[in-house]
Amino acid sequence: MNDSSFKVGITKTFPCSYLPDEEERLLIAIDERLQNKHSYSILMTEGFRRSGEQSYRPYCPNCNACQSIRVLVNDFSPSKSQKRSLKRNASFTIKHSEQMREYYYPLYENYINTFHQDGSMYPATVQQFESFISSKLTTQLFIETWCEINGIKQLICVAVTDVLTNGLSAVYTFYHPDFKSYGLGRFSILTQIDLCRQLNFPYLYLGYQIDDCQKMNYKNSYFPHERFISSKWLLVERKSSTG
């Protein structure tokens, strides 16, 4: 992947979506030779991420706050709060699908239109949903969380996950607003860690950790993990036993 002949693009700078006083710029993998599972997996080890069919990495002029983060699955140990999450949600049924189902969209639309009215994805549309979630770069898994209420089964959460050569990559999670108190976003990470173990994958990639952005700094609570800093993966372990 160090071949200088690979074509990449650099976007113009624009206001950062996460830190209001910063400007954002992206490095885009545009070379057709990078549009496959093997290359996409290598790009992930180099701090890239994807949105739809586009693989990118922050390339900001004056900021390096975005740090790619991945959980070390074989050494992961849940905190006290994560154990409580697993216990609280133990009655839910977890299913896996390799295809995007039509019944995902109403759940996604409800989630976006309830929680993200101030974001670029509002209002949700089918076209936006499909272009954002689906990808031909690699195999996808959709991790479904179901509950049963009065004998009726209800889909309450979907975690969209990419299959890499060395792990899974958590792409996006959306859930029913009525179940917000169950912490389904964080619970879905635990279900993906468990799936990594089932598939004998050493890593779960969680995207970018941004310490100074409240809505993005939940990813650093799964230990041990590694952060991609200055082109190296650096180990971060839990400092105490508090959960």
MARVO-593526 format. One record per residue (C-alpha): x, y, z; chain; residue number from 1. Coordinates in Angstrom, 1 decimal, always signed. Layout:
<node><u>X</u><v>Y</v><w>Z</w><mol>A</mol><seq>NUM</seq></node>
...
END
This chain:
<node><u>+0.0</u><v>+0.0</v><w>+0.0</w><mol>A</mol><seq>1</seq></node>
<node><u>+3.1</u><v>+2.2</v><w>+0.0</w><mol>A</mol><seq>2</seq></node>
<node><u>+3.1</u><v>+2.3</v><w>-3.8</w><mol>A</mol><seq>3</seq></node>
<node><u>+3.2</u><v>+6.0</v><w>-4.8</w><mol>A</mol><seq>4</seq></node>
<node><u>+1.5</u><v>+5.2</v><w>-8.0</w><mol>A</mol><seq>5</seq></node>
<node><u>-1.9</u><v>+4.8</v><w>-6.3</w><mol>A</mol><seq>6</seq></node>
<node><u>-4.2</u><v>+7.7</v><w>-7.0</w><mol>A</mol><seq>7</seq></node>
<node><u>-5.6</u><v>+9.6</v><w>-4.0</w><mol>A</mol><seq>8</seq></node>
<node><u>-7.6</u><v>+12.8</v><w>-3.9</w><mol>A</mol><seq>9</seq></node>
<node><u>-7.7</u><v>+15.6</v><w>-1.4</w><mol>A</mol><seq>10</seq></node>
<node><u>-10.8</u><v>+17.5</v><w>-0.7</w><mol>A</mol><seq>11</seq></node>
<node><u>-11.1</u><v>+21.3</v><w>-0.1</w><mol>A</mol><seq>12</seq></node>
<node><u>-11.1</u><v>+22.4</v><w>+3.5</w><mol>A</mol><seq>13</seq></node>
<node><u>-14.6</u><v>+22.9</v><w>+5.0</w><mol>A</mol><seq>14</seq></node>
<node><u>-16.0</u><v>+23.5</v><w>+8.6</w><mol>A</mol><seq>15</seq></node>
<node><u>-15.4</u><v>+20.4</v><w>+10.8</w><mol>A</mol><seq>16</seq></node>
<node><u>-18.5</u><v>+18.4</v><w>+11.6</w><mol>A</mol><seq>17</seq></node>
<node><u>-17.2</u><v>+17.6</v><w>+15.1</w><mol>A</mol><seq>18</seq></node>
<node><u>-15.1</u><v>+20.4</v><w>+16.4</w><mol>A</mol><seq>19</seq></node>
<node><u>-16.6</u><v>+23.8</v><w>+15.7</w><mol>A</mol><seq>20</seq></node>
<node><u>-13.4</u><v>+25.8</v><w>+15.8</w><mol>A</mol><seq>21</seq></node>
<node><u>-11.6</u><v>+23.5</v><w>+13.3</w><mol>A</mol><seq>22</seq></node>
<node><u>-11.5</u><v>+23.0</v><w>+9.6</w><mol>A</mol><seq>23</seq></node>
<node><u>-11.7</u><v>+19.6</v><w>+8.0</w><mol>A</mol><seq>24</seq></node>
<node><u>-10.1</u><v>+18.0</v><w>+4.9</w><mol>A</mol><seq>25</seq></node>
<node><u>-10.1</u><v>+14.5</v><w>+3.7</w><mol>A</mol><seq>26</seq></node>
<node><u>-7.7</u><v>+12.2</v><w>+1.8</w><mol>A</mol><seq>27</seq></node>
<node><u>-9.8</u><v>+10.0</v><w>-0.6</w><mol>A</mol><seq>28</seq></node>
<node><u>-8.8</u><v>+6.6</v><w>-2.0</w><mol>A</mol><seq>29</seq></node>
<node><u>-9.9</u><v>+7.1</v><w>-5.6</w><mol>A</mol><seq>30</seq></node>
<node><u>-7.7</u><v>+4.5</v><w>-7.4</w><mol>A</mol><seq>31</seq></node>
<node><u>-9.8</u><v>+1.6</v><w>-8.8</w><mol>A</mol><seq>32</seq></node>
<node><u>-7.1</u><v>-0.8</v><w>-7.5</w><mol>A</mol><seq>33</seq></node>
<node><u>-8.1</u><v>+0.1</v><w>-4.0</w><mol>A</mol><seq>34</seq></node>
<node><u>-11.8</u><v>-0.8</v><w>-4.5</w><mol>A</mol><seq>35</seq></node>
<node><u>-11.8</u><v>-4.4</v><w>-3.2</w><mol>A</mol><seq>36</seq></node>
<node><u>-11.9</u><v>-6.2</v><w>+0.1</w><mol>A</mol><seq>37</seq></node>
<node><u>-8.2</u><v>-6.8</v><w>+0.3</w><mol>A</mol><seq>38</seq></node>
<node><u>-7.2</u><v>-3.2</v><w>-0.4</w><mol>A</mol><seq>39</seq></node>
<node><u>-10.0</u><v>-1.9</v><w>+1.8</w><mol>A</mol><seq>40</seq></node>
<node><u>-8.7</u><v>-4.0</v><w>+4.7</w><mol>A</mol><seq>41</seq></node>
<node><u>-5.2</u><v>-2.6</v><w>+4.2</w><mol>A</mol><seq>42</seq></node>
<node><u>-6.6</u><v>+0.9</v><w>+4.1</w><mol>A</mol><seq>43</seq></node>
<node><u>-8.3</u><v>+0.3</v><w>+7.4</w><mol>A</mol><seq>44</seq></node>
<node><u>-4.9</u><v>-0.6</v><w>+9.0</w><mol>A</mol><seq>45</seq></node>
<node><u>-3.7</u><v>+2.7</v><w>+7.7</w><mol>A</mol><seq>46</seq></node>
<node><u>-6.3</u><v>+4.7</v><w>+9.5</w><mol>A</mol><seq>47</seq></node>
<node><u>-8.9</u><v>+4.9</v><w>+6.8</w><mol>A</mol><seq>48</seq></node>
<node><u>-12.7</u><v>+4.6</v><w>+7.1</w><mol>A</mol><seq>49</seq></node>
<node><u>-15.6</u><v>+4.4</v><w>+4.6</w><mol>A</mol><seq>50</seq></node>
<node><u>-18.8</u><v>+6.1</v><w>+3.9</w><mol>A</mol><seq>51</seq></node>
<node><u>-20.8</u><v>+4.4</v><w>+1.2</w><mol>A</mol><seq>52</seq></node>
<node><u>-18.3</u><v>+3.4</v><w>-1.5</w><mol>A</mol><seq>53</seq></node>
<node><u>-15.7</u><v>+6.0</v><w>-0.5</w><mol>A</mol><seq>54</seq></node>
<node><u>-12.7</u><v>+5.2</v><w>+1.6</w><mol>A</mol><seq>55</seq></node>
<node><u>-11.2</u><v>+8.3</v><w>+3.3</w><mol>A</mol><seq>56</seq></node>
<node><u>-8.9</u><v>+9.5</v><w>+6.1</w><mol>A</mol><seq>57</seq></node>
<node><u>-8.8</u><v>+12.9</v><w>+7.8</w><mol>A</mol><seq>58</seq></node>
<node><u>-6.1</u><v>+15.1</v><w>+6.3</w><mol>A</mol><seq>59</seq></node>
<node><u>-6.7</u><v>+18.3</v><w>+8.2</w><mol>A</mol><seq>60</seq></node>
<node><u>-4.3</u><v>+21.2</v><w>+7.9</w><mol>A</mol><seq>61</seq></node>
<node><u>-4.1</u><v>+22.1</v><w>+11.6</w><mol>A</mol><seq>62</seq></node>
<node><u>-5.7</u><v>+19.3</v><w>+13.6</w><mol>A</mol><seq>63</seq></node>
<node><u>-5.1</u><v>+15.6</v><w>+14.3</w><mol>A</mol><seq>64</seq></node>
<node><u>-7.9</u><v>+15.0</v><w>+16.8</w><mol>A</mol><seq>65</seq></node>
<node><u>-9.5</u><v>+12.2</v><w>+14.8</w><mol>A</mol><seq>66</seq></node>
<node><u>-7.7</u><v>+8.9</v><w>+15.8</w><mol>A</mol><seq>67</seq></node>
<node><u>-8.7</u><v>+5.6</v><w>+14.3</w><mol>A</mol><seq>68</seq></node>
<node><u>-9.4</u><v>+3.1</v><w>+17.1</w><mol>A</mol><seq>69</seq></node>
<node><u>-9.7</u><v>-0.7</v><w>+17.2</w><mol>A</mol><seq>70</seq></node>
<node><u>-10.5</u><v>-3.0</v><w>+20.0</w><mol>A</mol><seq>71</seq></node>
<node><u>-8.2</u><v>-5.9</v><w>+20.7</w><mol>A</mol><seq>72</seq></node>
<node><u>-10.8</u><v>-8.6</v><w>+20.7</w><mol>A</mol><seq>73</seq></node>
<node><u>-8.8</u><v>-11.5</v><w>+22.2</w><mol>A</mol><seq>74</seq></node>
<node><u>-7.8</u><v>-9.4</v><w>+25.2</w><mol>A</mol><seq>75</seq></node>
<node><u>-11.0</u><v>-7.5</v><w>+25.7</w><mol>A</mol><seq>76</seq></node>
<node><u>-12.5</u><v>-7.4</v><w>+29.2</w><mol>A</mol><seq>77</seq></node>
<node><u>-15.9</u><v>-5.7</v><w>+29.8</w><mol>A</mol><seq>78</seq></node>
<node><u>-16.1</u><v>-3.0</v><w>+32.4</w><mol>A</mol><seq>79</seq></node>
<node><u>-18.6</u><v>-3.1</v><w>+35.2</w><mol>A</mol><seq>80</seq></node>
<node><u>-21.0</u><v>-0.9</v><w>+33.2</w><mol>A</mol><seq>81</seq></node>
<node><u>-20.6</u><v>-3.1</v><w>+30.1</w><mol>A</mol><seq>82</seq></node>
<node><u>-21.3</u><v>-6.2</v><w>+32.1</w><mol>A</mol><seq>83</seq></node>
<node><u>-24.5</u><v>-4.4</v><w>+33.3</w><mol>A</mol><seq>84</seq></node>
<node><u>-25.4</u><v>-3.7</v><w>+29.7</w><mol>A</mol><seq>85</seq></node>
<node><u>-25.0</u><v>-7.3</v><w>+28.8</w><mol>A</mol><seq>86</seq></node>
<node><u>-27.1</u><v>-8.4</v><w>+31.7</w><mol>A</mol><seq>87</seq></node>
<node><u>-29.8</u><v>-5.9</v><w>+31.1</w><mol>A</mol><seq>88</seq></node>
<node><u>-30.2</u><v>-6.7</v><w>+27.4</w><mol>A</mol><seq>89</seq></node>
<node><u>-29.7</u><v>-10.5</v><w>+27.8</w><mol>A</mol><seq>90</seq></node>
<node><u>-33.3</u><v>-11.1</v><w>+26.9</w><mol>A</mol><seq>91</seq></node>
<node><u>-32.9</u><v>-9.6</v><w>+23.4</w><mol>A</mol><seq>92</seq></node>
<node><u>-32.4</u><v>-11.9</v><w>+20.5</w><mol>A</mol><seq>93</seq></node>
<node><u>-29.4</u><v>-11.2</v><w>+18.2</w><mol>A</mol><seq>94</seq></node>
<node><u>-29.6</u><v>-12.3</v><w>+14.5</w><mol>A</mol><seq>95</seq></node>
<node><u>-27.2</u><v>-11.8</v><w>+11.6</w><mol>A</mol><seq>96</seq></node>
<node><u>-28.0</u><v>-11.1</v><w>+8.0</w><mol>A</mol><seq>97</seq></node>
<node><u>-25.7</u><v>-10.7</v><w>+5.0</w><mol>A</mol><seq>98</seq></node>
<node><u>-28.3</u><v>-8.7</v><w>+3.1</w><mol>A</mol><seq>99</seq></node>
<node><u>-29.9</u><v>-5.3</v><w>+3.8</w><mol>A</mol><seq>100</seq></node>
<node><u>-33.5</u><v>-5.8</v><w>+4.5</w><mol>A</mol><seq>101</seq></node>
<node><u>-36.4</u><v>-3.5</v><w>+3.4</w><mol>A</mol><seq>102</seq></node>
<node><u>-37.6</u><v>-3.4</v><w>+7.0</w><mol>A</mol><seq>103</seq></node>
<node><u>-34.4</u><v>-1.7</v><w>+8.1</w><mol>A</mol><seq>104</seq></node>
<node><u>-35.3</u><v>+1.7</v><w>+6.5</w><mol>A</mol><seq>105</seq></node>
<node><u>-38.3</u><v>+2.6</v><w>+8.7</w><mol>A</mol><seq>106</seq></node>
<node><u>-36.2</u><v>+2.0</v><w>+11.8</w><mol>A</mol><seq>107</seq></node>
<node><u>-33.4</u><v>+4.1</v><w>+10.3</w><mol>A</mol><seq>108</seq></node>
<node><u>-35.8</u><v>+6.9</v><w>+9.3</w><mol>A</mol><seq>109</seq></node>
<node><u>-37.3</u><v>+7.0</v><w>+12.8</w><mol>A</mol><seq>110</seq></node>
<node><u>-33.8</u><v>+7.1</v><w>+14.3</w><mol>A</mol><seq>111</seq></node>
<node><u>-32.4</u><v>+9.9</v><w>+12.1</w><mol>A</mol><seq>112</seq></node>
<node><u>-35.5</u><v>+12.1</v><w>+12.2</w><mol>A</mol><seq>113</seq></node>
<node><u>-35.7</u><v>+11.8</v><w>+16.0</w><mol>A</mol><seq>114</seq></node>
<node><u>-32.0</u><v>+12.1</v><w>+17.1</w><mol>A</mol><seq>115</seq></node>
<node><u>-30.2</u><v>+13.9</v><w>+14.2</w><mol>A</mol><seq>116</seq></node>
<node><u>-32.4</u><v>+16.8</v><w>+13.1</w><mol>A</mol><seq>117</seq></node>
<node><u>-29.4</u><v>+19.0</v><w>+13.2</w><mol>A</mol><seq>118</seq></node>
<node><u>-27.2</u><v>+16.8</v><w>+11.0</w><mol>A</mol><seq>119</seq></node>
<node><u>-26.5</u><v>+16.4</v><w>+7.3</w><mol>A</mol><seq>120</seq></node>
<node><u>-28.5</u><v>+13.1</v><w>+7.1</w><mol>A</mol><seq>121</seq></node>
<node><u>-31.8</u><v>+14.8</v><w>+8.1</w><mol>A</mol><seq>122</seq></node>
<node><u>-34.4</u><v>+14.3</v><w>+6.8</w><mol>A</mol><seq>123</seq></node>
<node><u>-33.8</u><v>+10.6</v><w>+6.1</w><mol>A</mol><seq>124</seq></node>
<node><u>-34.5</u><v>+9.3</v><w>+2.6</w><mol>A</mol><seq>125</seq></node>
<node><u>-34.3</u><v>+5.8</v><w>+1.1</w><mol>A</mol><seq>126</seq></node>
<node><u>-31.7</u><v>+7.0</v><w>-1.4</w><mol>A</mol><seq>127</seq></node>
<node><u>-29.5</u><v>+8.6</v><w>+1.2</w><mol>A</mol><seq>128</seq></node>
<node><u>-29.9</u><v>+5.5</v><w>+3.4</w><mol>A</mol><seq>129</seq></node>
<node><u>-28.8</u><v>+3.1</v><w>+0.7</w><mol>A</mol><seq>130</seq></node>
<node><u>-25.9</u><v>+5.2</v><w>-0.5</w><mol>A</mol><seq>131</seq></node>
<node><u>-24.6</u><v>+5.7</v><w>+3.0</w><mol>A</mol><seq>132</seq></node>
<node><u>-25.1</u><v>+2.1</v><w>+4.4</w><mol>A</mol><seq>133</seq></node>
<node><u>-24.5</u><v>-0.2</v><w>+1.4</w><mol>A</mol><seq>134</seq></node>
<node><u>-21.1</u><v>-0.9</v><w>-0.2</w><mol>A</mol><seq>135</seq></node>
<node><u>-19.6</u><v>-3.1</v><w>-2.8</w><mol>A</mol><seq>136</seq></node>
<node><u>-16.1</u><v>-2.8</v><w>-1.3</w><mol>A</mol><seq>137</seq></node>
<node><u>-16.6</u><v>-5.9</v><w>+0.9</w><mol>A</mol><seq>138</seq></node>
<node><u>-19.0</u><v>-8.3</v><w>+2.5</w><mol>A</mol><seq>139</seq></node>
<node><u>-21.4</u><v>-6.7</v><w>+5.0</w><mol>A</mol><seq>140</seq></node>
<node><u>-23.2</u><v>-8.1</v><w>+8.0</w><mol>A</mol><seq>141</seq></node>
<node><u>-26.3</u><v>-6.6</v><w>+9.6</w><mol>A</mol><seq>142</seq></node>
<node><u>-26.5</u><v>-7.4</v><w>+13.3</w><mol>A</mol><seq>143</seq></node>
<node><u>-30.2</u><v>-7.3</v><w>+14.3</w><mol>A</mol><seq>144</seq></node>
<node><u>-31.4</u><v>-6.9</v><w>+17.9</w><mol>A</mol><seq>145</seq></node>
<node><u>-35.0</u><v>-8.1</v><w>+18.5</w><mol>A</mol><seq>146</seq></node>
<node><u>-37.2</u><v>-8.0</v><w>+21.5</w><mol>A</mol><seq>147</seq></node>
<node><u>-40.6</u><v>-9.6</v><w>+22.2</w><mol>A</mol><seq>148</seq></node>
<node><u>-43.4</u><v>-7.4</v><w>+23.6</w><mol>A</mol><seq>149</seq></node>
<node><u>-46.7</u><v>-9.1</v><w>+24.4</w><mol>A</mol><seq>150</seq></node>
<node><u>-45.8</u><v>-12.0</v><w>+22.2</w><mol>A</mol><seq>151</seq></node>
<node><u>-44.9</u><v>-9.8</v><w>+19.2</w><mol>A</mol><seq>152</seq></node>
<node><u>-41.3</u><v>-9.7</v><w>+18.0</w><mol>A</mol><seq>153</seq></node>
<node><u>-40.0</u><v>-6.3</v><w>+17.2</w><mol>A</mol><seq>154</seq></node>
<node><u>-36.7</u><v>-5.2</v><w>+15.5</w><mol>A</mol><seq>155</seq></node>
<node><u>-35.2</u><v>-2.5</v><w>+17.8</w><mol>A</mol><seq>156</seq></node>
<node><u>-31.6</u><v>-2.1</v><w>+16.5</w><mol>A</mol><seq>157</seq></node>
<node><u>-29.4</u><v>-2.7</v><w>+13.5</w><mol>A</mol><seq>158</seq></node>
<node><u>-25.6</u><v>-2.6</v><w>+13.6</w><mol>A</mol><seq>159</seq></node>
<node><u>-24.1</u><v>-2.3</v><w>+10.1</w><mol>A</mol><seq>160</seq></node>
<node><u>-20.7</u><v>-4.1</v><w>+10.0</w><mol>A</mol><seq>161</seq></node>
<node><u>-18.1</u><v>-4.6</v><w>+7.3</w><mol>A</mol><seq>162</seq></node>
<node><u>-16.1</u><v>-7.9</v><w>+7.1</w><mol>A</mol><seq>163</seq></node>
<node><u>-12.4</u><v>-7.3</v><w>+6.7</w><mol>A</mol><seq>164</seq></node>
<node><u>-9.5</u><v>-9.7</v><w>+6.2</w><mol>A</mol><seq>165</seq></node>
<node><u>-8.4</u><v>-9.2</v><w>+9.8</w><mol>A</mol><seq>166</seq></node>
<node><u>-11.5</u><v>-8.1</v><w>+11.6</w><mol>A</mol><seq>167</seq></node>
<node><u>-14.9</u><v>-6.4</v><w>+11.5</w><mol>A</mol><seq>168</seq></node>
<node><u>-15.5</u><v>-2.7</v><w>+11.1</w><mol>A</mol><seq>169</seq></node>
<node><u>-18.5</u><v>-1.0</v><w>+12.8</w><mol>A</mol><seq>170</seq></node>
<node><u>-20.0</u><v>+1.2</v><w>+10.2</w><mol>A</mol><seq>171</seq></node>
<node><u>-23.2</u><v>+2.6</v><w>+11.7</w><mol>A</mol><seq>172</seq></node>
<node><u>-25.8</u><v>+1.6</v><w>+14.3</w><mol>A</mol><seq>173</seq></node>
<node><u>-29.4</u><v>+2.8</v><w>+14.4</w><mol>A</mol><seq>174</seq></node>
<node><u>-32.2</u><v>+1.9</v><w>+16.9</w><mol>A</mol><seq>175</seq></node>
<node><u>-35.8</u><v>+2.5</v><w>+17.9</w><mol>A</mol><seq>176</seq></node>
<node><u>-36.0</u><v>+5.8</v><w>+19.9</w><mol>A</mol><seq>177</seq></node>
<node><u>-38.3</u><v>+4.1</v><w>+22.5</w><mol>A</mol><seq>178</seq></node>
<node><u>-35.4</u><v>+2.0</v><w>+23.5</w><mol>A</mol><seq>179</seq></node>
<node><u>-32.8</u><v>+4.8</v><w>+24.0</w><mol>A</mol><seq>180</seq></node>
<node><u>-32.5</u><v>+4.0</v><w>+27.7</w><mol>A</mol><seq>181</seq></node>
<node><u>-31.1</u><v>+0.5</v><w>+26.9</w><mol>A</mol><seq>182</seq></node>
<node><u>-27.9</u><v>+1.9</v><w>+25.5</w><mol>A</mol><seq>183</seq></node>
<node><u>-28.2</u><v>+0.0</v><w>+22.3</w><mol>A</mol><seq>184</seq></node>
<node><u>-25.4</u><v>+1.8</v><w>+20.6</w><mol>A</mol><seq>185</seq></node>
<node><u>-22.9</u><v>+0.7</v><w>+23.2</w><mol>A</mol><seq>186</seq></node>
<node><u>-24.5</u><v>-2.7</v><w>+23.5</w><mol>A</mol><seq>187</seq></node>
<node><u>-24.1</u><v>-3.2</v><w>+19.7</w><mol>A</mol><seq>188</seq></node>
<node><u>-20.4</u><v>-2.8</v><w>+20.1</w><mol>A</mol><seq>189</seq></node>
<node><u>-20.4</u><v>-5.6</v><w>+22.6</w><mol>A</mol><seq>190</seq></node>
<node><u>-22.3</u><v>-7.8</v><w>+20.2</w><mol>A</mol><seq>191</seq></node>
<node><u>-19.8</u><v>-7.0</v><w>+17.4</w><mol>A</mol><seq>192</seq></node>
<node><u>-16.9</u><v>-7.9</v><w>+19.7</w><mol>A</mol><seq>193</seq></node>
<node><u>-18.6</u><v>-11.2</v><w>+20.4</w><mol>A</mol><seq>194</seq></node>
<node><u>-19.1</u><v>-11.8</v><w>+16.7</w><mol>A</mol><seq>195</seq></node>
<node><u>-15.4</u><v>-11.1</v><w>+16.1</w><mol>A</mol><seq>196</seq></node>
<node><u>-14.6</u><v>-13.8</v><w>+18.6</w><mol>A</mol><seq>197</seq></node>
<node><u>-17.0</u><v>-16.2</v><w>+16.9</w><mol>A</mol><seq>198</seq></node>
<node><u>-15.2</u><v>-15.5</v><w>+13.6</w><mol>A</mol><seq>199</seq></node>
<node><u>-11.7</u><v>-15.6</v><w>+15.1</w><mol>A</mol><seq>200</seq></node>
<node><u>-11.0</u><v>-12.0</v><w>+14.2</w><mol>A</mol><seq>201</seq></node>
<node><u>-8.5</u><v>-10.1</v><w>+16.3</w><mol>A</mol><seq>202</seq></node>
<node><u>-9.8</u><v>-6.6</v><w>+15.7</w><mol>A</mol><seq>203</seq></node>
<node><u>-13.0</u><v>-4.6</v><w>+15.8</w><mol>A</mol><seq>204</seq></node>
<node><u>-12.6</u><v>-1.2</v><w>+14.1</w><mol>A</mol><seq>205</seq></node>
<node><u>-14.7</u><v>+1.5</v><w>+15.6</w><mol>A</mol><seq>206</seq></node>
<node><u>-13.9</u><v>+4.4</v><w>+13.4</w><mol>A</mol><seq>207</seq></node>
<node><u>-12.6</u><v>+7.7</v><w>+14.7</w><mol>A</mol><seq>208</seq></node>
<node><u>-12.2</u><v>+8.6</v><w>+18.4</w><mol>A</mol><seq>209</seq></node>
<node><u>-12.4</u><v>+12.3</v><w>+19.0</w><mol>A</mol><seq>210</seq></node>
<node><u>-11.7</u><v>+13.1</v><w>+22.7</w><mol>A</mol><seq>211</seq></node>
<node><u>-13.0</u><v>+16.7</v><w>+22.6</w><mol>A</mol><seq>212</seq></node>
<node><u>-16.3</u><v>+15.7</v><w>+20.9</w><mol>A</mol><seq>213</seq></node>
<node><u>-18.8</u><v>+14.4</v><w>+23.4</w><mol>A</mol><seq>214</seq></node>
<node><u>-20.9</u><v>+12.5</v><w>+20.9</w><mol>A</mol><seq>215</seq></node>
<node><u>-17.8</u><v>+10.7</v><w>+19.5</w><mol>A</mol><seq>216</seq></node>
<node><u>-15.8</u><v>+9.9</v><w>+22.6</w><mol>A</mol><seq>217</seq></node>
<node><u>-17.7</u><v>+6.8</v><w>+23.8</w><mol>A</mol><seq>218</seq></node>
<node><u>-15.5</u><v>+4.5</v><w>+21.7</w><mol>A</mol><seq>219</seq></node>
<node><u>-12.6</u><v>+4.8</v><w>+24.1</w><mol>A</mol><seq>220</seq></node>
<node><u>-14.3</u><v>+2.7</v><w>+26.8</w><mol>A</mol><seq>221</seq></node>
<node><u>-13.6</u><v>-0.7</v><w>+25.3</w><mol>A</mol><seq>222</seq></node>
<node><u>-10.2</u><v>-2.0</v><w>+26.6</w><mol>A</mol><seq>223</seq></node>
<node><u>-7.7</u><v>-2.8</v><w>+25.6</w><mol>A</mol><seq>224</seq></node>
<node><u>-7.7</u><v>-0.9</v><w>+22.3</w><mol>A</mol><seq>225</seq></node>
<node><u>-5.2</u><v>+0.7</v><w>+19.9</w><mol>A</mol><seq>226</seq></node>
<node><u>-5.2</u><v>+4.2</v><w>+18.4</w><mol>A</mol><seq>227</seq></node>
<node><u>-3.6</u><v>+5.0</v><w>+15.1</w><mol>A</mol><seq>228</seq></node>
<node><u>-1.4</u><v>+8.0</v><w>+15.9</w><mol>A</mol><seq>229</seq></node>
<node><u>+1.5</u><v>+9.3</v><w>+13.7</w><mol>A</mol><seq>230</seq></node>
<node><u>+1.1</u><v>+6.2</v><w>+11.4</w><mol>A</mol><seq>231</seq></node>
<node><u>+1.5</u><v>+3.7</v><w>+14.3</w><mol>A</mol><seq>232</seq></node>
<node><u>-1.0</u><v>+1.7</v><w>+16.3</w><mol>A</mol><seq>233</seq></node>
<node><u>-0.5</u><v>+2.5</v><w>+19.9</w><mol>A</mol><seq>234</seq></node>
<node><u>-1.8</u><v>+0.4</v><w>+22.8</w><mol>A</mol><seq>235</seq></node>
<node><u>-4.2</u><v>+1.9</v><w>+25.3</w><mol>A</mol><seq>236</seq></node>
<node><u>-5.1</u><v>-0.2</v><w>+28.4</w><mol>A</mol><seq>237</seq></node>
<node><u>-7.6</u><v>+0.4</v><w>+31.2</w><mol>A</mol><seq>238</seq></node>
<node><u>-6.1</u><v>+2.5</v><w>+34.0</w><mol>A</mol><seq>239</seq></node>
<node><u>-8.4</u><v>+1.3</v><w>+36.7</w><mol>A</mol><seq>240</seq></node>
<node><u>-11.1</u><v>-1.2</v><w>+37.4</w><mol>A</mol><seq>241</seq></node>
<node><u>-13.9</u><v>+1.3</v><w>+37.5</w><mol>A</mol><seq>242</seq></node>
<node><u>-16.7</u><v>+0.9</v><w>+34.9</w><mol>A</mol><seq>243</seq></node>
END
